[in-house]
Amino acid sequence: MIIKVCGLKDNQNIQDIIGLDIDWIGYNFYKPSSRYISSIPFINKKNHQKIIGVFVNASESTILQKVKNYNLDYVQLHGDESPEFCKNIKESIPLIKVFRVDNLFDFKLTKEYEFCDYFLFDTASTQYGGSGQKFDWSILDELDINVPFLLSGGIGPDDLDDILKFSHPNFKGIDINSKFEVSPGLKDISLLNGFLKQLKNDQNYLSINQQR
């Protein structure tokens, strides 16, 4: 299971996060966000860890410049980007497309984006992520897609059982953010580390990862 921690902007906090047992580190390049990071500090990440750049309706030139400047491993598009725009970005770098989900969301829309490397399903809100709200994961039970996906939106320490019970053949990981924060962009290392240890020591977690 992929563990992504997103919305990091404090240098020391980032170094502490790197030391934990996580897979993806997310930086938010959307200026109106309280988790916006103007530049990425040098980090000595572990070999398996990936750096994700999060963008919202940014221009192609802006995105590709950030990719070059910070040697990003993935781009995550969290806005209203068209399939054509996403295809252009994917020619240069692996791509994660975010869909903001509520009970009225039409999952047929995802079909036009099935060339993406990953989907990420987040809670629909007036802002682009970081709402701290969790959507009803059961609406994904019958989801018929050929793209691996991550769950996001208000995932916190109390959701451990729900994560381990969630079952879908293309479910590959979780994206965690606001529920582990002291303040926007600053994660509670102790809380996060305790959650990760509980998650990864659980027999259901071990079983899930043996199947993938």
N, C-alpha and C positions, 0 to 999 in steps of 0.2 A: 504494500500500500504506500503510495506517494504521500508524504507529509510536506505541505507547502505552508510556510509562514510568510505572510504578506504585510505590506505597509510599514516597512522598517525605514528609519531615517536617522537614528542616533548612532554615532560611530561605535561607542563602547558596547551599546546594546546589540549592535550588529555582530561584533566580534564574539559576544557571549552566545548569541543565537547560533553562529557558525559552529560553536563547540558542542552543540546538542545533536541528537540523533535525528536530524531532519534531512530532507532531500532537495527541496526547492526553496529559494530565497526570493521574495518578491519586492521590487521597488516600484513605487507609484510615481509616474511622471506626469500626472494630471494636476496642473497647477492649482485649480480650485479646491483640491482635496486637502484636508488637515494632515494627511500623511505624505504630502508631496515631498520629494527629495530632489534637490537641485543638482547634486552631483553624488556619484557613488564613491565611497572611500576605497582605498586598496584593501582587499581582504585576502587572507590566506585560507581559502575554502578547501574542504576535503574533495578528493578526486571525483566522488560520485555526485557532489552537490551542483545544482544548476542555478543560474541567475536568470530571473524572469523580469522583463521590463513591462510594466502595465501602462497602457495608453488608452485614452478616451477621445475618439474622433480627431486624432492628430493627423497631420499631413504625412504622406509617405516619406517625404524628405526628412522630416523631423524624426520619425521613427528610425529610419535607416542610419541617420547620423548618430543617434543614441546607441544603436546596435554596434556601430563601429567604435564609438568613443569608449564604451564600457564593456565591450566583448560579451554581449548578452548571449545566453544560450537559447532563450525562447522570447517571443513577443506575445503578450496577452492583450487582446483587443476587447475592451470592456464597453465600447460605445455602440453606435448604430452603423458600424462599418458594413458596406455592401459585400456580397460574395466576390465581386470583381476586385474590389480593393484588397480584400483578404488574400485572394490568389496572388496578387502582385507582391504582397509582403512575404508570402510563403515561398516565393521564388528565391528569397534571400536568407530566410531563417525559419526554423520550426515555429509553428503557430498554435496558440490557444485562443479559441473564440468563446467569449462569455455570453450567456443568455440569461436575462433577468426574468425570473419565473414567478408567476402567481397562478391562481386557480383558473384564470382565463387564458393563460399562455397557449399558443398554438404550436405544438412541437413539430408540425409539418415544416415550419420555417427552418428547422435545423437541417433539413435534407439538402438545401442549397449550399451548405457549408461542410459537407462530409469529406472534403479534401483536407480539412484541418487535422493537425496531429492530435489535439485534445479539445474537448469541450469543457467548459466550467459552468455549472448551473448555480446561479446566485439568486438571492431574494430580490424581487422587483421592489424598487423604492424610488423616491424623487431624486436621490443621489446615486452615483455610480459606485456601489459597493460600500462596505464599512458601516452598514445600517445597524448591525447587531441583531437583525431579525432573521428568523429561520423560517423557510417555507416548508410546506407539507411534502416530505420526501416520498410519500406513498404515490403521488401522481406520476412518479418515474417508474413505477412497477411494470407497466406495460409499454414502456418506451422502446421503440424498435429503431435502433441506430447502429451503425457500424464504426462508431468513433469512441475511443475510451474517454471517460469523463471523470471530473472531480466534483465533489460537493462543496459548496461554500454558503455563507450567509448565517451569521449568528451561531456558529459552532463553538461551544464552550466546554468546560470540564464536565458539566453534567450530561453531556451528550454521548459519553463513552459507550453506553449500552446500545443506543440507537445506531451508532456508527457500526458496531460489530454485528448488529442484527440486520442491517441494510444489505439487501442482496440484489445484484444485477450483474449480468455477465460482463458488462463494460465499465463497471464502477472500479476506478483505479486509485482513488485517493481523496484527501480532504485538503481544503484551503482554510487556514485559521488566521484570525486577525483580531477584531475588536474585543472579543470576550476574554482575551489574554493580556489586555493592556492596562497599564497604570495611567497612561494618557495617550492621545493619538500618536502613533508612531513609536511608542515606547512599551516594549513587552515586559511582562512579569516573568522573569527567567525561572524562578522557583515554581510558580504555578504551571508554566509550560513544561518544565522538565518533569514534574510529578505526573502530569497528564500523559506525556510520552511514555514514561516508564510503565504506567498502568496499562496503556493501550498495547504496548509491544510485549508485555509479559502475559497478556491474556491468551488463553488457548484458542479462542475464536480468531484472534488476530493471526496467530501462527498458522492456523488452518487455512485462513483466507489467502495468506501469502504463499503457502505451499501449492495452492491451486492456480497461481498466476505466474 
